[in-house]
Every structure is written in structure tokens, then in C-alpha cells.
Amino acid sequence: MKKNRNIQLLKEYVRASLNEDEYGDIAAGFDSSAYGGIGGGPSGDLYKVFIEPATDVFKTAVGQAKEITTKAKTLLSVTFTSIVTTLVPGLKYSYSEMFEKEKESIEKIRGEYSDVYARTAESLSGSDFAVLAFMAAPGASIAAVTAKEGPGVAKGILSVATGGASDTLFDKVKSINYSDSKKKGDEKYQSNKNNSVEEYQIVEDDEDDQKKKPDSSAIDKKILMNKKFIEKALDNPRAKSMSVEATKIYRSTLNNVLNHVQKVMKETKSIEDLQKMTKKSIKGIEKLKELQGDEKKKAEAALFKSVKSTMKDFYVKELTDHYKAVVKAGIPEDSQYIKDYKAIAQKIKSLT
């Protein structure tokens, strides 16, 4: 699967690179049909996802540079679009490569915790990344799984994550706090509705046998959505080890993405750098080099501002789409996994 994915991405990149003849007509209207799916947007249209939003930044930057002639502005427009349509597929390929490496690490942890993976994947739409997010921070997800799939599924996942240790604690908490024979009107029962799992001792009330007893499934759900219980259940060697390994995997990927983006932004200081980054000849760049004085400086400044903005938008969008897909699969927004993704996306957004 990895090989096929890489080949597909490479084909997209090569196809984009070979469409050089189209660049002369970009100013009149860019035919984005050859780039379907690369941008990851609703219509898979690279132009709408990356170039169109960046055009506003570009127009503003160029418009503010009064020294730039109409002819140079037209040249800049063609060059800018040419760079972006060449650059984005390459960025997409580099980005995807980092996540292909992460999948290799996921395979290893998947083998080590195969029981957890099997149980969790079924509940989380089978997403590798969602399962990794669960493994990294199971506490944040148990309540969500309970609400979505029911206490039976959540209890089973928690059980395999803790090597069965949570079952003993669960039975103890249920016995102490929510005995089937406890009447609902009891003052002590009512006082425990704050989801405490340790506070009071059960008082048997044989005279109330005929009164409605708490529903067993509802009691299970309350326990499994109780933060104190989940924290105590996951205070377990197996669960802790799993969390450490999974967190290390996804944070390593995020660090790689951030370092890559910082390198790309830092090394893009000249037209030659852009040429090097795209790894091919870009139409219009040679003519751009012929500009002189302030016009050339202003043209380059406008070009770099727009290209860097496009690159940042690309990475922020990719990371945002990634964590949104994980949330959709069933991981809650308050999971540390989601928080870390948002933090890296924000760091990239603030790069200059």
C-alpha cells in the first residue's frame, strides 16, 4: 500500500512538472483539472485550494509596490502561478513521505498492542491515525467511546489497554457506589450524583425492594465517563507504556513537519532558492531576473511574500485536515493528540 501511494504521489508531481507549456496561458486562466485531489479540498482542485486564496495576498503585495510596471506585474503573475503549481505537488509529496514513515512506526506498535488496536480500530472507523491518537491518550477517548458506542465497548477497550486490571477496579467501584439494591431516593445516593467513585459506603435498604432500581447500563456509563475512575484505571504499567510509545511516534512526526517547514521558509531567500526548491525550470524566472533596481527588489519581495504565504497555508491546511479527520473518527477535541496538532499548525502559521 505504501509503495502504491508513493507511486501515485510521484505521478502527480511528475504530471505537474511536465505541464510547463501551460504556464504561458496561466494569466488567462489556469486549467487545474490535471491536479485533481492534490490539494485535498472539497473539489480536489489545486487552484481553488491553494492558488486562488494566495492570489489576494499576491495582488495586495504587488499593488503596494508602485515601482513595479504593468508589464512586470503581468510577468510576476505568470511566474507566481507557475511556481505554485510546480511547488505544491512537491510539498505534498514531501509531507506524505513523513506520514508514510509514521505508518511504519504504527505497524510496530500495532503488533505490540494488537488487542488494543483491534478493539479500538473497530470503534474509531478503522483509522490508523485515530487509533494512534487513542493509544497516546486513552483517557480522553474512553468517555467519548462510551457516549458513542456504549459502556460495553468502552469497558472492553479499557480492559485490553490495562491488561484486564480495569475490570477489577470497575467491579469494585460499581459495587461500592452503585449497588443494585440502592434506592434512588436515598439522600446518600443523591449526593453521589457528582460522579464520585470513592466517597461513600453503600447502605443496604431491604424495605425498598419494590422501588425502581438504577439501570445497570446507566450505572456503567456513569462510571466510564468519570474522570477519576479513568485516571485510576489507566494508572497501569501497560497503559502507561502504550501511551508513551504512541505519543513518541506522533510527536516525532509533528517535529519533522515543523522542522521541514522551518527549513523551507528559511532557505527561500532568492529566486535561485525557489528554482532549487521546485527542482525544475520555472517559466518567467529568467525574465524576472532582468528587472532592475527598486522594481526588481519590489517584485522579488512581493513574490517571496506570496509564495511563503502559500507554503504556510499548505502545511496548516494539511495538518488541520489531518486532525479534523481524527476527530471525525471519534477522538475528542480535548485529546492531547489534537491539542498538539493544533499547536504545531499555529506555530507554522506564525512563521515569517
Secondary structure, 3 states (H helix, E strand, C coil): CHHHHHHHHHHHHHHHHHHHHHHHHHHHCCCCHHHCCCCCCCCCCHHHHHHHHHHHHHHHHHHHCCCCCHHHHHHHHHHHHHHHHHHHHHHHHHHHHHHHHHHHHHHHHHHHCHHHHHHHHHHCCCCHHHHHHHHHCHHHHHHHHHHHHCHHHHHHHHHHHCCCHHHHHHHHHHHHHCCCCCCCCCHHHHHCCCCCCCCCCCCCCHHHCCCCCCCHHHHHHHHHCCHHHHHHHCCCHHHHHHHHHHHHHHHHHHHHHHHHHHHHHHHCCCHHHHHHHHCCCCCCHHHHHCCCHHHHHHHHHHHHHHHHHHHHHHHHHHHHHHHHHHHHHCCCCCCHHHHHHHHHHHHHHCCC
